[in-house]
Amino acid sequence: MITLKSVAPLFVFEMANNHMGNVEHGLRIIREFYQVSRDFNFHFGFKLQYRNLESFIHPEFRERDDIKYIKRFSDTRLGEEDLRRLKDEMQTLGFVTVCTPFDERSVDLIEKHAFDVIKIGSCSFTDWSLLEHIAKTDKPIIASTAGALLEDIDKVVSFLEHRKKDFAIMHCVGEYPTENEQLQLNQIGFLGKRYPKIMIGFSTHENPDNEDPVKIAIAKGASIFEKHVGISTAQVCLNAYSATPEKVRRWLAVAQKAFDMCGVSGRRPDFSKDEISTLNSLRRGAFAKHTIPAGSRINPADVFFAIPTMEDQVLANDMSKHTEFYAKTLVVENKPLIFGNMNIREPREKIYSIVRQVEQLLRASGIIILPEVDLEISHHYGIDRFYEFGLTMMTIVNREYCKKLIVLVPGQQHPEQYHILKEETFHILHGKMWVNLDGIIREYGTGEIVVVERGVKHSFGTEHGVVIEEISSTHHKNDSFYTDPMIMQNDCRKTLLTHWMEV
C-alpha cells in the first residue's frame, strides 16, 4: 500500500464526469493523459467519482431533469463493470488510483475495486457519517477544504489524526472556474503552518489557460495538485475549468520550472564550488596579532581579520564560541592561521546532546516552552564536566520579578553560590532534588517549594533529573557569587543558544 509522502509531489488528473457516460471516451482520456505524463518526472494519479444514485438522490427526484446535478449525474452514469475498466486502465498505466465517494455504498465499491487513495470532496468535508465510513478503510485520504470554516478543518484534522490515518488536506476554492482574485493561495502557507506535520495540496478550478496559480502554489509549499481534465470532441464540449492534454502539458512544464526554481525544501541546499569560491574570496582570514606559542589556545584577542586569504586559511567565519583552536607549532606575528597547523576542538555535538536531554525532560514534565526562549547552558568547570557540575536554564521573565526554568539532568549538581541582591524560590515541577542551604541538606519532590534568602550559600543536585521553576526578584548579571574561586575566574562557563528546540 502506498503512502502519500512516498508519491509526493503528486499530480492528480480528475476525470469527474468528463467520460460523459461513455467508457470508451473515458479510456481515451486516461490513455492520452498518460502520454503527457510520460514526459515529466512526477508521480501521477488519476481520479474517478463514485455515486450510488439510488441512495444518493432522493427517490422522488431521481427522474427530474430540471435540477442541474441530478441530470448531469444521471446522464453520465456508468455501470460497475465500466467503472472497473476505467480503474484497471489507470492501474495498468501506472497511475496512483484515486476515487471520491459521495455516499457510503460508494466507499464500499472503492474498497471492492481496490483504489489506492480515497479523496474527500469539499462538499463532504464535514459529512461525519461518510467520514466515519471512510476512516474504517485502510486507504490514505486526501480531503479538500473549499468553504470549510477553520474550526471545521481543526475538527476533521483531529478526527483523522486520532484514527492514525495517512492523510493530506487540499486548499480549494469551490467556484468554477475560479478567478484570480478568489484563488486565496496564501491559504496553502496558512494551512501548512497550522498543521506542520500534514501534507498540504492545491485543488485547482481556475481557467486552464491560467498557469500562474500552480507556480505560486508550489512556492507556498503545496505537494499534491489536482486538476479536472478531459478531451473535447464533436460531441463533447469541456467545461471552463477542465484542461485538455495540450493545456495540461503546459501546466506541468510550468510546474517543473517552479520546482526547479524553488529547489530543495526542509534543509539547506548543497552549495556549488563556484558559489563557495566566490564567498571565500570576500571573507576575512585570521592572522596572528602577535606571536602565538606552540600548544596555546587561540583566543579572539590573539588574532585580527583581513583580506586577502590563502588556501586552507582559517577564516573569521570559522571562529565561533563553539570551536576551540590550538596552535600545533609557533605562529609568527602577522602570519595566517592555517588549518594544517591547528588542533581543533569542537564541542558542538556535546552541546546538542545536552539540548536533546533537556528536551526529553521537558516533554516528560509536560511543560510547554515557546521556541523564542533562549537556552543557557552553564558548565562551571568546562563542557567536559557538565554532567557532573552544571545546569540548563531558560529565562522566561526578568523584570522587577523574574521567572526561570531550570533543568538538571540525572546525576548533575549545581555548585555552591549565593546572591546579595536576589531572593529566590524554587518550585519543583518534575522529579526530585536535594538542596544544601548553609550546610543543611534536605530532599524535595514534585510540588514542593524551597526559599533561598539573600546571602544564603546554596547548592543543589538530582539523582534522576529535575525541572525547577525559579521565581525571584530581578536577576542581576553580577549577583551570582561562587564559593569556588576557579568558577569565578572562568569566563567561558556559559553557552547561550537560540533556535534550540526541535520542531
C-alpha positions as CSV (number, residue, x, y, z in Angstrom):
1,M,0.0,0.0,0.0
2,I,1.3,3.4,-0.9
3,T,1.8,6.3,1.5
4,L,1.1,9.9,0.5
5,K,4.6,11.0,1.2
6,S,6.1,8.3,-0.9
7,V,4.3,9.7,-4.0
8,A,4.9,13.4,-3.5
9,P,4.9,15.6,-5.5
10,L,1.6,14.0,-6.8
11,F,-0.4,15.4,-9.7
12,V,-3.9,14.0,-9.9
13,F,-5.9,14.1,-13.1
14,E,-9.6,14.4,-12.1
15,M,-11.9,12.9,-14.7
16,A,-15.1,13.5,-12.7
17,N,-18.0,13.2,-15.2
18,N,-15.9,14.1,-18.3
19,H,-16.2,10.5,-19.5
20,M,-19.8,11.6,-20.4
21,G,-21.1,8.2,-19.5
22,N,-19.1,6.6,-22.3
23,V,-16.5,4.1,-21.1
24,E,-14.5,4.2,-24.3
25,H,-14.2,8.0,-24.1
26,G,-13.1,7.6,-20.5
27,L,-10.4,5.1,-21.6
28,R,-9.2,7.5,-24.3
29,I,-8.9,10.3,-21.6
30,I,-6.7,8.1,-19.4
31,R,-4.5,7.0,-22.3
32,E,-3.9,10.4,-23.7
33,F,-3.1,12.0,-20.4
34,Y,-0.7,9.0,-19.8
35,Q,1.2,10.1,-22.9
36,V,1.5,13.6,-21.4
37,S,2.6,12.3,-18.0
38,R,5.5,10.2,-19.5
39,D,7.5,13.4,-20.2
40,F,7.6,14.6,-16.6
41,N,9.4,13.2,-13.5
42,F,6.4,13.5,-11.1
43,H,4.1,11.0,-9.6
44,F,0.7,10.9,-11.2
45,G,-2.7,9.9,-10.1
46,F,-6.0,9.6,-11.9
47,K,-9.3,10.1,-10.2
48,L,-12.9,9.0,-10.6
49,Q,-16.0,9.9,-8.7
50,Y,-18.4,7.2,-7.4
51,R,-22.0,7.9,-6.6
52,N,-24.7,5.3,-5.9
53,L,-27.6,7.2,-7.4
54,E,-30.2,5.0,-5.8
55,S,-29.1,6.1,-2.3
56,F,-27.5,9.5,-3.3
57,I,-30.6,11.0,-4.9
58,H,-34.0,11.1,-3.1
59,P,-36.4,8.7,-4.7
60,E,-38.9,11.4,-5.6
61,F,-36.2,13.4,-7.5
62,R,-34.4,10.7,-9.5
63,E,-36.3,11.4,-12.7
64,R,-36.0,15.1,-12.6
65,D,-34.1,16.7,-15.4
66,D,-34.6,20.3,-14.3
67,I,-32.1,20.1,-11.5
68,K,-28.6,20.6,-12.8
69,Y,-26.6,18.0,-11.0
70,I,-29.3,15.3,-10.9
71,K,-29.5,15.5,-14.7
72,R,-25.7,15.5,-15.1
73,F,-25.1,12.6,-12.8
74,S,-27.9,10.6,-14.4
75,D,-26.8,11.3,-18.0
76,T,-23.2,10.3,-17.3
77,R,-23.8,7.3,-15.2
78,L,-21.6,4.2,-15.7
79,G,-22.2,0.7,-14.6
80,E,-19.9,-1.1,-12.2
81,E,-18.1,-3.1,-14.9
82,D,-17.4,0.1,-16.9
83,L,-16.0,1.8,-13.7
84,R,-13.9,-1.2,-13.1
85,R,-12.5,-1.0,-16.6
86,L,-11.5,2.6,-16.1
87,K,-9.8,1.9,-12.8
88,D,-8.0,-1.1,-14.2
89,E,-6.7,1.0,-17.1
90,M,-5.4,3.6,-14.7
91,Q,-3.6,0.9,-12.7
92,T,-2.2,-0.8,-15.8
93,L,-0.6,2.6,-16.9
94,G,1.0,3.1,-13.5
95,F,-1.2,5.8,-12.1
96,V,-1.9,6.2,-8.4
97,T,-5.7,5.3,-8.5
98,V,-7.9,7.8,-6.6
99,C,-11.6,8.0,-6.2
100,T,-14.1,10.3,-4.5
101,P,-17.1,8.7,-2.9
102,F,-20.3,10.7,-2.2
103,D,-22.1,8.1,-0.2
104,E,-21.3,5.1,2.0
105,R,-22.1,2.5,-0.7
106,S,-19.6,4.1,-3.0
107,V,-16.9,3.7,-0.2
108,D,-17.6,0.0,-0.2
109,L,-17.3,-0.1,-4.0
110,I,-14.0,1.8,-3.8
111,E,-12.7,-0.9,-1.5
112,K,-14.0,-3.6,-3.7
113,H,-12.2,-2.1,-6.7
114,A,-9.0,-1.7,-4.6
115,F,-8.3,2.0,-5.3
116,D,-5.1,3.3,-3.8
117,V,-6.4,6.6,-2.3
118,I,-9.8,8.0,-1.2
119,K,-10.5,11.6,-2.0
120,I,-13.0,13.6,0.2
121,G,-14.7,16.3,-1.9
122,S,-15.2,19.7,-0.3
123,C,-18.9,19.2,-0.1
124,S,-18.4,16.1,2.0
125,F,-15.6,17.6,4.2
126,T,-17.8,17.6,7.3
127,D,-20.2,14.8,6.3
128,W,-19.5,12.9,9.5
129,S,-21.4,9.8,8.5
130,L,-19.4,9.5,5.3
131,L,-16.1,10.4,7.2
132,E,-16.7,7.6,9.7
133,H,-17.2,5.1,6.9
134,I,-14.1,6.3,5.0
135,A,-12.0,6.2,8.2
136,K,-12.7,2.5,8.6
137,T,-10.8,1.7,5.4
138,D,-7.0,1.3,5.3
139,K,-6.5,3.7,2.5
140,P,-4.7,7.1,2.5
141,I,-7.1,10.1,2.4
142,I,-6.9,13.4,0.6
143,A,-9.5,16.0,1.7
144,S,-10.4,19.2,0.0
145,T,-11.4,22.2,2.2
146,A,-13.4,24.6,0.0
147,G,-15.9,26.6,2.1
148,A,-14.8,24.9,5.4
149,L,-14.5,27.1,8.5
150,L,-11.2,26.9,10.3
151,E,-12.9,25.2,13.3
152,D,-14.2,22.6,11.0
153,I,-10.8,21.9,9.5
154,D,-9.4,21.6,13.0
155,K,-12.2,19.0,13.8
156,V,-11.6,16.9,10.7
157,V,-7.8,17.0,11.2
158,S,-8.2,15.9,14.8
159,F,-10.7,13.2,13.7
160,L,-8.2,11.7,11.2
161,E,-5.2,12.1,13.5
162,H,-6.9,10.3,16.3
163,R,-7.6,7.4,13.9
164,K,-4.0,7.5,12.9
165,K,-4.8,8.0,9.2
166,D,-2.3,8.8,6.5
167,F,-4.0,11.9,5.1
168,A,-3.4,15.3,3.4
169,I,-5.6,18.4,3.1
170,M,-6.1,20.5,0.0
171,H,-6.6,24.2,-0.3
172,C,-9.5,24.5,-2.7
173,V,-12.0,27.2,-3.9
174,G,-15.4,25.9,-4.9
175,E,-16.0,28.4,-7.7
176,Y,-16.0,27.0,-11.3
177,P,-13.9,28.5,-12.8
178,T,-12.0,30.4,-10.1
179,E,-11.0,33.9,-10.9
180,N,-7.6,35.2,-9.8
181,E,-8.9,37.4,-7.0
182,Q,-10.7,34.4,-5.5
183,L,-7.8,31.9,-5.5
184,Q,-6.6,32.7,-1.9
185,L,-3.3,31.0,-2.4
186,N,-2.0,32.2,0.9
187,Q,-4.2,29.6,2.5
188,I,-1.6,27.0,1.4
189,G,1.0,28.6,3.7
190,F,-1.5,29.2,6.4
191,L,-2.6,25.6,6.5
192,G,1.0,24.4,6.3
193,K,1.9,26.5,9.4
194,R,-1.2,25.4,11.3
195,Y,-0.7,21.7,10.6
196,P,3.0,21.3,10.1
197,K,3.0,17.5,10.1
198,I,0.3,17.2,7.4
199,M,0.9,17.4,3.6
200,I,-0.9,20.3,2.0
201,G,-2.2,20.3,-1.6
202,F,-4.0,22.6,-4.1
203,S,-7.1,21.5,-5.9
204,T,-7.5,23.9,-8.9
205,H,-10.5,25.1,-10.7
206,E,-9.1,28.1,-12.5
207,N,-9.2,28.6,-16.2
208,P,-6.8,26.0,-17.8
209,D,-5.0,28.8,-19.6
210,N,-4.0,30.4,-16.3
211,E,-0.6,28.9,-15.5
212,D,0.3,31.3,-12.7
213,P,-1.5,29.6,-9.7
214,V,0.4,26.4,-9.9
215,K,3.7,28.3,-9.7
216,I,2.6,30.2,-6.6
217,A,1.1,27.0,-5.0
218,I,4.5,25.2,-5.4
219,A,6.3,28.2,-3.9
220,K,3.8,28.2,-1.0
221,G,4.7,24.5,-0.2
222,A,1.9,22.5,-1.9
223,S,2.9,19.0,-2.7
224,I,-0.3,17.5,-4.2
225,F,-2.1,19.0,-7.2
226,E,-5.4,18.2,-8.7
227,K,-6.9,19.4,-12.0
228,H,-10.0,18.5,-13.9
229,V,-9.1,17.0,-17.3
230,G,-10.9,15.9,-20.4
231,I,-10.9,15.7,-24.2
232,S,-13.1,17.8,-26.5
233,T,-14.8,16.0,-29.4
234,A,-17.5,16.9,-31.8
235,Q,-20.0,15.5,-29.3
236,V,-18.1,16.7,-26.1
237,C,-17.6,20.3,-25.1
238,L,-15.5,20.7,-22.0
239,N,-16.4,23.0,-19.2
240,A,-14.5,26.1,-18.4
241,Y,-12.2,24.6,-15.8
242,S,-11.3,21.2,-17.4
243,A,-7.9,21.1,-19.2
244,T,-7.1,19.3,-22.5
245,P,-3.9,17.2,-22.8
246,E,-2.1,20.2,-24.5
247,K,-3.0,22.5,-21.7
248,V,-2.0,20.0,-19.1
249,R,1.4,19.6,-20.8
250,R,2.0,23.3,-20.5
251,W,0.7,23.3,-16.9
252,L,3.1,20.5,-15.9
253,A,6.0,22.3,-17.7
254,V,5.4,25.4,-15.7
255,A,5.2,23.3,-12.5
256,Q,8.5,21.7,-13.3
257,K,10.2,25.1,-13.7
258,A,8.6,26.2,-10.4
259,F,10.0,23.2,-8.6
260,D,13.4,23.8,-10.2
261,M,13.4,27.4,-9.1
262,C,12.2,26.6,-5.6
263,G,14.9,23.9,-5.1
264,V,15.1,21.7,-2.0
265,S,12.8,22.0,1.0
266,G,13.2,21.1,4.6
267,R,17.0,21.6,4.5
268,R,19.7,23.8,3.2
269,P,20.9,23.1,-0.3
270,D,24.2,21.8,-1.5
271,F,26.3,24.8,-2.5
272,S,28.3,24.8,-5.7
273,K,32.1,25.1,-5.8
274,D,31.8,28.4,-7.7
275,E,29.5,29.9,-5.0
276,I,31.8,28.8,-2.2
277,S,34.9,30.1,-4.0
278,T,33.3,33.5,-4.6
279,L,32.2,33.9,-1.0
280,N,35.6,32.8,0.3
281,S,37.4,35.4,-1.8
282,L,35.4,38.0,0.1
283,R,35.7,36.5,3.6
284,R,38.4,37.8,6.0
285,G,41.1,35.5,7.1
286,A,42.6,35.0,10.6
287,F,46.1,36.4,11.2
288,A,48.2,36.3,14.4
289,K,48.1,39.6,16.2
290,H,51.3,38.6,18.0
291,T,53.5,35.5,18.1
292,I,51.5,32.6,19.4
293,P,53.5,29.8,21.1
294,A,53.0,26.2,20.1
295,G,50.3,24.4,22.2
296,S,48.5,27.6,23.0
297,R,44.8,28.0,22.8
298,I,44.0,30.8,20.3
299,N,41.5,33.4,21.8
300,P,39.8,36.2,19.9
301,A,42.4,38.7,21.4
302,D,45.2,36.8,19.7
303,V,44.0,37.4,16.1
304,F,42.9,40.0,13.6
305,F,40.9,39.5,10.4
306,A,41.8,40.8,6.9
307,I,41.8,40.0,3.2
308,P,43.2,38.6,1.0
309,T,43.2,35.0,2.2
310,M,45.1,32.0,1.1
311,E,44.2,28.3,0.6
312,D,43.5,26.3,3.8
313,Q,43.5,29.5,5.9
314,V,41.2,29.8,9.0
315,L,38.5,32.4,8.2
316,A,36.7,34.7,10.5
317,N,33.6,32.6,9.7
318,D,35.3,29.5,11.2
319,M,36.0,31.0,14.6
320,S,33.0,30.8,16.9
321,K,32.4,30.3,20.6
322,H,31.7,26.6,19.9
323,T,35.1,25.9,18.3
324,E,38.4,26.0,20.1
325,F,41.7,26.4,18.1
326,Y,45.1,25.3,19.4
327,A,48.4,26.1,17.6
328,K,50.4,22.9,16.8
329,T,53.6,25.0,16.2
330,L,54.6,28.6,16.6
331,V,52.6,31.1,14.7
332,V,54.6,34.3,13.9
333,E,53.0,37.7,14.2
334,N,51.0,38.8,11.1
335,K,51.1,35.3,9.6
336,P,47.9,33.5,8.7
337,L,46.4,30.7,10.8
338,I,46.5,27.6,8.7
339,F,44.2,24.6,9.4
340,G,47.0,22.2,8.9
341,N,48.8,23.9,11.8
342,M,45.7,23.8,14.1
343,N,44.3,21.3,16.6
344,I,40.6,21.9,16.7
345,R,38.3,21.0,19.5
346,E,34.6,21.0,18.5
347,P,32.2,20.8,21.5
348,R,29.1,21.3,19.3
349,E,28.0,17.7,19.4
350,K,28.3,17.7,23.2
351,I,26.2,20.8,23.4
352,Y,23.4,19.4,21.3
353,S,23.4,16.2,23.1
354,I,22.7,18.2,26.2
355,V,19.9,20.0,24.4
356,R,18.2,16.8,23.4
357,Q,18.3,15.6,27.1
358,V,16.8,18.8,28.2
359,E,14.0,18.5,25.7
360,Q,13.3,14.9,26.9
361,L,13.0,16.1,30.5
362,L,10.7,19.0,29.5
363,R,8.5,16.6,27.5
364,A,8.3,14.2,30.4
365,S,7.3,17.1,32.7
366,G,4.5,18.3,30.3
367,I,5.9,21.9,30.3
368,I,5.5,23.9,27.1
369,I,8.3,26.2,26.1
370,L,7.9,28.7,23.2
371,P,10.6,28.4,20.5
372,E,11.8,32.0,21.0
373,V,13.0,31.3,24.6
374,D,16.8,31.1,24.7
375,L,18.6,28.2,26.4
376,E,21.6,28.9,28.7
377,I,23.9,26.0,29.4
378,S,26.1,26.5,32.5
379,H,29.2,24.4,32.6
380,H,31.1,25.8,35.6
381,Y,34.2,23.6,35.1
382,G,34.0,23.3,31.4
383,I,31.8,21.4,29.0
384,D,33.6,18.1,29.7
385,R,32.4,18.2,33.3
386,F,28.9,19.4,32.5
387,Y,27.2,16.2,33.6
388,E,29.0,16.5,37.0
389,F,28.6,20.2,37.6
390,G,26.2,22.4,35.6
391,L,22.6,23.1,34.7
392,T,20.5,24.5,31.8
393,M,18.3,27.5,32.3
394,M,15.5,29.3,30.4
395,T,14.7,32.9,31.5
396,I,11.0,33.4,30.9
397,V,10.6,36.9,32.5
398,N,13.1,39.2,34.1
399,R,11.5,42.5,35.2
400,E,11.0,43.6,38.8
401,Y,10.2,40.0,39.2
402,C,11.9,37.1,37.5
403,K,10.9,33.6,36.4
404,K,13.2,30.9,35.1
405,L,13.0,27.2,34.3
406,I,16.0,25.2,35.4
407,V,16.7,21.7,34.3
408,L,19.3,19.3,35.8
409,V,20.0,16.0,34.1
410,P,20.4,12.8,36.1
411,G,23.4,12.8,38.4
412,Q,24.1,16.5,38.0
413,Q,24.6,19.2,40.7
414,H,25.0,23.0,40.8
415,P,28.0,24.2,42.8
416,E,27.7,26.4,45.9
417,Q,26.8,30.0,45.4
418,Y,25.0,32.9,47.0
419,H,23.3,36.1,45.9
420,I,23.4,39.6,47.5
421,L,20.5,41.3,45.7
422,K,18.2,38.5,44.7
423,E,15.9,36.3,46.8
424,E,14.6,33.2,45.0
425,T,12.1,30.4,45.5
426,F,12.4,27.0,43.8
427,H,9.2,25.2,42.9
428,I,9.9,21.6,41.9
429,L,7.7,20.9,38.8
430,H,9.1,17.4,37.9
431,G,11.3,15.0,39.7
432,K,13.3,15.1,42.9
433,M,16.3,17.1,44.1
434,W,18.4,17.8,47.2
435,V,19.2,21.3,48.4
436,N,22.0,22.4,50.7
437,L,21.2,25.7,52.5
438,D,24.1,26.9,54.6
439,G,25.2,23.3,55.2
440,I,21.7,21.8,55.9
441,I,20.8,19.3,53.3
442,R,17.2,18.2,52.6
443,E,15.4,16.4,49.7
444,Y,12.4,17.8,47.9
445,G,9.9,16.3,45.5
446,T,7.5,17.4,42.8
447,G,5.3,20.3,44.1
448,E,7.4,21.3,47.0
449,I,8.9,24.7,47.5
450,V,12.3,25.9,48.6
451,V,13.0,29.5,49.6
452,V,16.6,30.8,49.3
453,E,17.1,34.0,51.1
454,R,19.7,36.7,50.2
455,G,23.3,35.8,51.3
456,V,22.4,32.1,52.0
457,K,25.0,29.8,50.4
458,H,23.2,27.1,48.5
459,S,23.9,24.2,46.2
460,F,21.6,21.6,44.8
461,G,21.5,18.4,42.7
462,T,19.4,15.4,41.5
463,E,19.8,11.7,41.1
464,H,17.2,11.1,38.3
465,G,16.7,14.6,36.8
466,V,14.6,17.5,37.8
467,V,12.7,20.5,36.4
468,I,12.5,23.6,38.6
469,E,10.6,26.8,38.4
470,E,12.7,29.6,39.9
471,I,10.7,32.7,41.0
472,S,12.7,35.6,42.3
473,S,13.2,39.3,42.4
474,T,15.1,40.8,39.4
475,H,18.1,38.8,38.3
476,H,21.3,41.0,38.1
477,K,24.1,39.8,35.9
478,N,26.9,40.1,38.5
479,D,24.9,38.8,41.5
480,S,26.0,35.2,41.5
481,F,29.0,34.6,43.8
482,Y,30.5,31.1,43.7
483,T,32.5,29.9,46.7
484,D,35.0,28.1,44.5
485,P,37.3,30.9,43.0
486,M,38.0,28.7,40.0
487,I,34.4,29.2,38.8
488,M,34.6,32.9,39.2
489,Q,37.7,33.0,37.1
490,N,36.2,31.0,34.3
491,D,35.0,33.5,31.7
492,C,33.7,30.7,29.4
493,R,31.3,28.9,31.7
494,K,28.1,29.7,29.8
495,T,26.8,28.8,26.3
496,L,23.7,30.6,25.1
497,L,21.6,29.0,22.4
498,T,18.8,30.4,20.3
499,H,16.6,28.3,17.9
500,W,17.5,25.2,20.0
501,M,14.2,23.4,20.1
502,E,13.3,20.7,17.6
503,V,10.1,21.4,15.7
